[in-house]
């Protein structure tokens, strides 16, 4: 009887650990990891007639980030001001920008440079 209880408790423990790992993976690591931290996700969707691009920026730290700026290259800079902990914003580069990368900076020593990601095109989907 004692062996079954041990197996039951061990099984519940494994399921709990797997649930935590899957949750962190699905959140793309956007979990508070210190006082000053930021998550940046640049996304570009090229259609036949136009290109749609956006950058999701989220303060994942426990303190506000000040003087946040998004630099899209080519002299295109958007000043975003202060981001409170947990605050998420979406910004778009100017339509005439090359949309190759974005650099997000803040006064608290934040410097994140990321290339725009392009989704896979599936047959039957718009733009494929």
C-alpha positions as CSV (number, residue, x, y, z in Angstrom):
1,X,0.0,0.0,0.0
2,X,2.9,2.4,0.9
3,X,4.5,1.9,-2.6
4,X,1.3,3.0,-4.4
5,X,1.1,6.2,-2.3
6,X,4.7,7.0,-3.2
7,X,4.0,6.4,-6.9
8,X,0.9,8.6,-6.7
9,X,2.8,11.4,-5.0
10,X,5.7,11.1,-7.4
11,X,3.3,11.1,-10.4
12,X,1.6,14.3,-9.2
13,X,5.0,15.9,-8.6
14,X,6.1,15.1,-12.2
15,X,2.9,16.5,-13.6
16,X,3.3,19.7,-11.6
17,X,6.9,20.2,-12.8
18,X,5.8,19.6,-16.5
19,X,3.0,22.1,-16.1
20,X,5.4,24.7,-14.9
21,X,7.9,24.0,-17.7
22,X,5.1,24.2,-20.3
23,X,3.7,27.4,-18.8
24,X,7.1,29.1,-18.9
25,X,7.7,27.9,-22.5
26,X,4.3,29.2,-23.7
27,X,4.9,32.6,-22.0
28,X,8.1,32.9,-24.1
29,X,10.1,33.5,-20.9
30,X,8.2,36.8,-20.2
31,X,8.4,36.3,-16.5
32,X,9.8,38.9,-14.1
33,X,13.5,38.1,-13.9
34,X,14.8,41.0,-11.8
35,X,14.3,44.7,-11.1
36,X,14.9,45.8,-14.7
37,X,14.1,43.5,-17.6
38,X,12.3,43.8,-20.9
39,X,10.7,41.5,-23.5
40,X,10.9,42.5,-27.1
41,X,9.1,40.6,-30.0
42,X,9.4,42.2,-33.4
43,X,7.1,40.7,-36.0
44,X,6.8,41.3,-39.8
45,X,4.1,39.8,-42.0
46,X,4.8,40.4,-45.7
47,X,1.7,40.4,-47.9
48,X,1.4,40.8,-51.7
49,X,0.6,44.5,-51.6
50,X,1.9,45.7,-48.2
51,X,4.0,44.7,-45.2
52,X,2.5,44.7,-41.7
53,X,5.0,45.1,-38.9
54,X,4.7,45.5,-35.1
55,X,6.9,45.3,-32.1
56,X,5.5,44.1,-28.8
57,X,7.5,45.6,-25.8
58,X,6.8,44.5,-22.3
59,X,8.4,45.5,-19.0
60,X,8.9,42.1,-17.3
61,X,10.9,43.5,-14.4
62,X,9.6,44.6,-11.0
63,X,10.6,48.3,-11.4
64,X,9.5,51.0,-13.9
65,X,11.7,51.5,-17.0
66,X,12.3,55.2,-18.0
67,X,13.2,56.9,-21.2
68,X,12.3,53.7,-23.3
69,X,13.1,54.1,-27.0
70,X,12.6,51.9,-30.0
71,X,15.2,52.4,-32.8
72,X,14.2,50.9,-36.1
73,X,17.3,52.0,-38.0
74,X,17.5,54.5,-40.7
75,X,17.0,57.3,-38.2
76,X,13.5,56.1,-37.2
77,X,13.3,56.3,-33.4
78,X,10.1,56.2,-31.3
79,X,10.3,57.6,-27.8
80,X,8.0,55.6,-25.6
81,X,8.5,57.2,-22.2
82,X,8.1,55.1,-19.0
83,X,6.9,51.5,-18.9
84,X,5.4,50.4,-15.6
85,X,6.1,46.8,-14.4
86,X,3.9,44.4,-16.4
87,X,3.0,47.1,-19.0
88,X,2.9,45.9,-22.6
89,X,2.7,48.2,-25.6
90,X,2.7,47.6,-29.4
91,X,4.5,50.0,-31.7
92,X,4.9,50.0,-35.5
93,X,7.9,51.2,-37.5
94,X,7.2,53.8,-40.2
95,X,6.0,52.2,-43.5
96,X,9.1,53.3,-45.4
97,X,11.5,51.7,-42.9
98,X,13.4,48.6,-44.0
99,X,12.1,46.7,-41.0
100,X,15.2,44.5,-40.5
101,X,15.8,45.0,-36.8
102,X,14.8,47.0,-33.7
103,X,16.9,48.1,-30.8
104,X,15.0,48.9,-27.5
105,X,16.9,50.9,-24.8
106,X,16.0,52.4,-21.4
107,X,17.9,54.4,-18.9
108,X,18.2,51.5,-16.5
109,X,20.9,49.8,-18.7
110,X,18.4,48.0,-21.0
111,X,19.7,47.3,-24.5
112,X,17.9,44.7,-26.6
113,X,18.6,44.2,-30.3
114,X,16.3,41.8,-32.3
115,X,15.7,41.0,-35.9
116,X,12.1,41.0,-37.1
117,X,10.7,37.5,-37.3
118,X,8.6,36.4,-40.2
119,X,5.8,33.8,-39.7
120,X,5.7,30.7,-41.8
121,X,3.3,30.8,-44.7
122,X,0.7,28.1,-44.8
123,X,-1.2,27.1,-47.9
124,X,-4.6,28.8,-48.0
125,X,-3.6,31.5,-45.6
126,X,-3.7,35.2,-46.5
127,X,-0.4,36.3,-48.2
128,X,0.9,32.8,-49.0
